[in-house]
Amino acid sequence: VPGAVPGGIPGALYNIACAQAMLGRTDEAAASFYNAVASGFVDFFHAARDPHLEPIRGHPRYGAVMGGWGKILDARGEADLRAAEGALGRGYTSARDEGLRLSFLHALAGDSFDAARREMERVGAWGDAEVFPAGWREQPSARPDPWVLVLLPTARDFAALVPFDGIGGYFDRGRKRLIAQDIGATLRHEFFHVLHWRHMDRLGQRHPYWIMEGLASVLEDLDEGPDGGIAPAPSWRTNIVKRLERAGRLIPLSRLATMPRAAFVGDRSRANYGQSRAVFMFLLSEGKLREWYARYCAGFDDDPTGLAALEGVFGTPLKEIEGRFRAWARGLPEVGETLRPAPVWLGVEVANGPGDGVVVVGSGAGARVRAEGGESLRKRDVVTSLDGQPVRSVDDLERLLTDRQAGERVELEVRRGTRGLKVTVVLTDRDTAGDGP
């Protein structure tokens, strides 16, 4: 069937229903469609538009399923949550967010789950303000979005659930399941995918990989303002772009925008992801991101690549836009990252931790650390913020230390077991701090 739907048994049953309907076997098609929904198919927006199902639109069984759209999705969301609880066992806590239509199952400690919820709410608010059309999340009660199950597992369970190396999580659109190892960059990236897919499903569009991954990457690294607002920040991904520009090896936008998925995630995936993120940061810096997205969606049928929308918002040919983009990339700051650390450090060795911060794994000679009550940082302490800015990974920490100087004091929020405390640290020059044990 052209346009077949992926997704294991539910997707296979749905595709069988389409084939049977096209062959005129309407009773069988209606039964297969019913069985697809019963086994987990929830992409009702697609079904409502799919021309292959046209022969069964008037069938009572099809009508009963589509008429129960909201109730079926609610039941499926609850069933998916209960199945995950049974599979993962004890040590997990569940929750639901009716507004975002999310179910949660997590193994986070302390108030880290509240922090994860805030991260997702902020991603949603940023998307509403900077990307998606006004009021887009408002929906008729009869045709709501499917529930998405958000899993925030232990490191051991994550390794069992995610059969891929080198990733911190993913969003399985077919199963409507988001899995994240951390509540920072990965959670923000994958949750933007949830929102983006919801908008695409309503429009009946599937945007190319450079757009989906570029937009989702924008909020991986961010700065937080005093009012709680967030803004995308330079990161290890923009470091890659800056080095590519310096070497004259930036990917032509015409090639990036037409790159097949296999090539995008292939040998040069870091460059492809980095430049895609940078293009959307460039649009944001020019105040044109939301206008570009609106033009792009409106003209999707004529140009699914996004290049025509780029020329439309700038009013200039693509070659001139590329020149402006290169100049912007040239002016990006280089920030600290795991492989190229900042020149100063906390005086303790840290590693990526349980998802909500970095864990102290050792101390360095000559480090000067002062904590409230006279305590010092200890091994297994989890650092969750620096001067009010969230720290979820070593890359976060190195980025935040980029412009700091030796001798500066920074305030850390630390979790020690179930107790939270604040620690003031005097930063040390990395080159003169001495070696750790």
DRENVEX-810268 format. One record per residue (C-alpha): residue in three letters; x, y, z. Coordinates in steps of 0.5 Angstrom, whole numbers, padded with zeros to 4 digits, always signed. Example, Ala and Ser with C-alpha at 12.3 -4.5 7.8 and 13.67 -1.06 7.14 Angstrom:
DRENVEX-810268
ala+0025-0009+0016
ser+0027-0002+0014
This chain:
DRENVEX-810268
val+0000+0000+0000
pro+0003+0007-0002
gly+0004+0011+0004
ala+0004+0005+0009
val+0004+0006+0016
pro+0010+0003+0021
gly+0009+0001+0028
gly+0009-0007+0029
ile+0003-0010+0029
pro-0002-0004+0030
gly+0001-0001+0024
ala+0001-0008+0020
leu-0006-0009+0022
tyr-0008-0002+0019
asn-0004-0003+0013
ile-0008-0009+0012
ala-0015-0005+0013
cys-0012+0000+0008
ala-0011-0006+0003
gln-0018-0010+0004
ala-0021-0003+0003
met-0018-0002-0003
leu-0020-0009-0006
gly-0027-0007-0004
arg-0027-0012+0002
thr-0030-0007+0007
asp-0033-0012+0012
glu-0026-0015+0013
ala-0023-0008+0012
ala-0027-0005+0018
ala-0025-0011+0022
ser-0018-0010+0021
phe-0018-0003+0023
tyr-0022-0004+0029
asn-0017-0009+0031
ala-0011-0005+0029
val-0014+0000+0034
ala-0015-0005+0039
ser-0008-0007+0039
gly-0005+0000+0040
phe-0006+0004+0033
val-0008+0011+0035
asp-0006+0016+0029
phe-0013+0018+0028
phe-0011+0024+0025
his-0008+0020+0019
ala-0014+0015+0019
ala-0019+0021+0018
arg-0015+0023+0012
asp-0012+0017+0009
pro-0016+0016+0002
his-0015+0008+0002
leu-0020+0008+0008
glu-0025+0012+0004
pro-0029+0006+0002
ile-0031+0004+0009
arg-0032+0011+0012
gly-0040+0010+0012
his-0039+0003+0015
pro-0042+0002+0022
arg-0036-0001+0025
tyr-0031+0005+0023
gly-0036+0010+0025
ala-0036+0007+0032
val-0029+0007+0033
met-0028+0014+0030
gly-0034+0017+0034
gly-0030+0014+0040
trp-0024+0018+0039
gly-0023+0021+0045
lys-0025+0015+0050
ile-0020+0010+0046
leu-0014+0015+0047
asp-0016+0016+0054
ala-0016+0008+0055
arg-0010+0007+0051
gly-0006+0012+0055
glu-0008+0009+0061
ala-0006+0002+0059
asp+0000+0004+0056
leu+0002+0007+0063
arg+0000+0000+0067
ala+0004-0004+0062
ala+0010+0000+0064
glu+0009+0000+0071
gly+0008-0008+0071
ala+0015-0008+0066
leu+0019-0004+0071
gly+0017-0006+0077
arg+0018-0003+0084
gly+0022+0004+0085
tyr+0018+0008+0080
thr+0013+0013+0081
ser+0007+0015+0076
ala+0004+0022+0075
arg-0001+0025+0069
asp-0001+0032+0066
glu-0008+0032+0063
gly-0006+0039+0060
leu+0000+0036+0056
arg-0004+0029+0055
leu+0003+0026+0058
ser+0003+0020+0063
phe+0010+0019+0067
leu+0013+0014+0070
his+0020+0016+0073
ala+0025+0013+0078
leu+0028+0020+0080
ala+0030+0022+0087
gly+0028+0028+0091
asp+0025+0034+0087
ser+0028+0032+0081
phe+0021+0030+0078
asp+0018+0037+0079
ala+0024+0040+0075
ala+0023+0035+0069
arg+0016+0038+0069
arg+0018+0045+0069
glu+0023+0043+0063
met+0018+0041+0059
glu+0013+0046+0061
arg+0018+0051+0059
val+0020+0048+0052
gly+0012+0048+0051
ala+0012+0055+0052
trp+0018+0057+0048
gly+0015+0053+0042
asp+0008+0057+0043
ala+0012+0064+0043
glu+0017+0062+0038
val+0015+0057+0033
phe+0008+0054+0033
pro+0002+0059+0031
ala-0002+0062+0036
gly-0007+0057+0040
trp-0005+0051+0036
arg-0005+0047+0042
glu-0013+0048+0043
gln-0017+0042+0040
pro-0024+0040+0040
ser-0025+0035+0046
ala-0028+0030+0041
arg-0021+0030+0037
pro-0015+0030+0042
asp-0008+0028+0041
pro-0006+0021+0043
trp-0003+0021+0050
val+0005+0020+0050
leu+0008+0016+0056
val+0014+0019+0059
leu+0019+0014+0062
leu+0025+0017+0066
pro+0028+0010+0068
thr+0034+0008+0072
ala+0041+0008+0068
arg+0040+0000+0069
asp+0033+0000+0066
phe+0035+0005+0061
ala+0040+0001+0058
ala+0035-0005+0057
leu+0030+0000+0054
val+0034+0003+0049
pro+0038-0002+0045
phe+0042+0004+0041
asp+0049+0006+0043
gly+0051+0013+0044
ile+0044+0017+0045
gly+0041+0019+0051
gly+0034+0018+0049
tyr+0029+0018+0044
phe+0021+0019+0042
asp+0018+0013+0039
arg+0012+0016+0035
gly+0009+0010+0033
arg+0008+0007+0040
lys+0008+0014+0043
arg+0013+0013+0048
leu+0019+0018+0050
ile+0025+0015+0054
ala+0030+0020+0057
gln+0036+0019+0061
asp+0037+0026+0063
ile+0032+0031+0065
gly+0036+0037+0061
ala+0038+0037+0054
thr+0035+0030+0052
leu+0029+0031+0055
arg+0028+0038+0052
his+0030+0035+0045
glu+0025+0029+0045
phe+0019+0033+0048
phe+0020+0038+0043
his+0019+0032+0038
val+0013+0030+0041
leu+0010+0037+0040
his+0013+0038+0033
trp+0010+0031+0031
arg+0003+0033+0034
his+0003+0039+0030
met+0005+0035+0024
asp+0000+0030+0025
arg-0006+0035+0025
leu-0003+0038+0019
gly-0002+0032+0015
gln+0005+0034+0014
arg+0012+0030+0015
his+0018+0035+0015
pro+0025+0033+0013
tyr+0030+0031+0018
trp+0034+0037+0018
ile+0028+0041+0020
met+0025+0036+0026
glu+0032+0035+0029
gly+0035+0042+0028
leu+0029+0045+0031
ala+0029+0040+0037
ser+0036+0041+0038
val+0035+0049+0039
leu+0033+0048+0046
glu+0038+0043+0048
asp+0043+0048+0051
leu+0040+0054+0054
asp+0041+0060+0059
glu+0035+0062+0064
gly+0034+0069+0065
pro+0032+0072+0072
asp+0024+0072+0070
gly+0025+0064+0069
gly+0025+0065+0061
ile+0029+0061+0057
ala+0034+0063+0051
pro+0038+0058+0046
ala+0045+0058+0048
pro+0052+0056+0044
ser+0054+0049+0045
trp+0058+0044+0043
arg+0054+0043+0037
thr+0055+0051+0035
asn+0063+0049+0037
ile+0062+0044+0031
val+0059+0049+0026
lys+0064+0055+0028
arg+0070+0050+0026
leu+0067+0048+0020
glu+0066+0055+0018
arg+0073+0056+0020
ala+0075+0051+0015
gly+0071+0053+0009
arg+0067+0046+0010
leu+0060+0048+0012
ile+0055+0044+0008
pro+0051+0048+0003
leu+0044+0049+0005
ser+0041+0046-0001
arg+0044+0040+0000
leu+0043+0040+0008
ala+0035+0041+0006
thr+0035+0035+0001
met+0039+0030+0005
pro+0036+0023+0006
arg+0035+0021+0013
ala+0040+0015+0012
ala+0045+0021+0010
phe+0043+0025+0016
val+0044+0020+0021
gly+0050+0017+0018
asp+0058+0018+0018
arg+0057+0026+0019
ser+0051+0026+0023
arg+0055+0031+0028
ala+0056+0036+0023
asn+0049+0035+0020
tyr+0045+0036+0027
gly+0050+0042+0029
gln+0049+0046+0023
ser+0041+0044+0023
arg+0041+0047+0030
ala+0045+0053+0028
val+0041+0055+0022
phe+0035+0055+0027
met+0039+0059+0032
phe+0041+0064+0026
leu+0033+0065+0024
leu+0031+0066+0032
ser+0037+0071+0032
glu+0034+0075+0026
gly+0027+0075+0029
lys+0025+0070+0023
leu+0024+0063+0026
arg+0016+0064+0027
glu+0015+0067+0021
trp+0019+0062+0017
tyr+0015+0056+0020
ala+0009+0059+0018
arg+0011+0060+0011
tyr+0014+0053+0011
cys+0008+0050+0013
ala+0003+0054+0009
gly+0007+0052+0003
phe+0009+0045+0005
asp+0006+0042-0001
asp+0010+0046-0006
asp+0017+0046-0003
pro+0017+0041+0003
thr+0025+0042+0004
gly+0024+0049+0007
leu+0029+0053+0002
ala+0023+0057-0001
ala+0021+0059+0006
leu+0028+0061+0007
glu+0028+0066+0001
gly+0021+0068+0003
val+0023+0071+0010
phe+0029+0074+0008
gly+0027+0077+0001
thr+0034+0075-0002
pro+0036+0069-0006
leu+0039+0063-0002
lys+0046+0065-0004
glu+0046+0071+0000
ile+0042+0068+0006
glu+0048+0063+0006
gly+0053+0069+0006
arg+0049+0072+0012
phe+0049+0065+0016
arg+0057+0064+0015
ala+0058+0071+0018
trp+0054+0069+0024
ala+0057+0063+0025
arg+0064+0066+0025
gly+0062+0071+0030
leu+0059+0065+0035
pro+0063+0064+0041
glu+0067+0057+0043
val+0064+0055+0049
gly+0067+0049+0054
glu+0065+0042+0053
thr+0067+0035+0055
leu+0072+0034+0050
arg+0075+0041+0050
pro+0074+0043+0057
ala+0073+0051+0060
pro+0080+0054+0063
val+0077+0053+0070
trp+0074+0048+0074
leu+0071+0047+0081
gly+0077+0043+0084
val+0073+0036+0083
glu+0072+0031+0078
val+0065+0030+0076
ala+0062+0025+0071
asn+0055+0025+0068
gly+0050+0023+0074
pro+0043+0020+0074
gly+0040+0025+0070
asp+0039+0031+0074
gly+0046+0033+0075
val+0053+0031+0075
val+0056+0027+0080
val+0063+0028+0084
val+0067+0022+0083
gly+0074+0025+0086
ser+0077+0031+0088
gly+0083+0035+0085
ala+0089+0037+0089
gly+0089+0045+0091
ala+0082+0045+0090
arg+0079+0051+0095
val+0072+0049+0097
arg+0067+0052+0102
ala+0060+0050+0104
glu+0055+0052+0108
gly+0056+0050+0115
gly+0064+0048+0113
glu+0062+0042+0109
ser+0066+0040+0103
leu+0064+0037+0096
arg+0064+0030+0097
lys+0064+0024+0093
arg+0057+0022+0090
asp+0054+0029+0091
val+0050+0031+0085
val+0051+0038+0083
thr+0044+0040+0080
ser+0046+0048+0078
leu+0051+0053+0078
asp+0049+0060+0080
gly+0042+0059+0079
gln+0043+0056+0072
pro+0041+0048+0071
val+0047+0043+0070
arg+0044+0036+0068
ser+0051+0034+0064
val+0058+0035+0064
asp+0057+0039+0057
asp+0052+0044+0061
leu+0058+0045+0067
glu+0063+0046+0062
arg+0059+0051+0058
leu+0057+0055+0064
leu+0064+0056+0066
thr+0067+0058+0059
asp+0067+0066+0061
arg+0069+0065+0069
gln+0076+0067+0072
ala+0080+0063+0077
gly+0078+0066+0084
glu+0071+0067+0082
arg+0066+0064+0087
val+0060+0060+0084
glu+0054+0058+0088
leu+0052+0050+0087
glu+0046+0047+0089
val+0048+0040+0091
arg+0044+0034+0092
arg+0047+0029+0098
gly+0043+0023+0098
thr+0036+0026+0099
arg+0038+0032+0102
gly+0039+0039+0099
leu+0045+0044+0100
lys+0048+0050+0097
val+0056+0050+0096
thr+0060+0056+0095
val+0066+0054+0091
val+0072+0058+0089
leu+0074+0057+0082
thr+0081+0054+0080
asp+0085+0055+0074
arg+0085+0048+0071
asp+0092+0048+0068
thr+0095+0049+0075
ala+0090+0046+0080
gly+0094+0039+0080
asp+0092+0032+0079
gly+0086+0029+0082
pro+0087+0022+0086
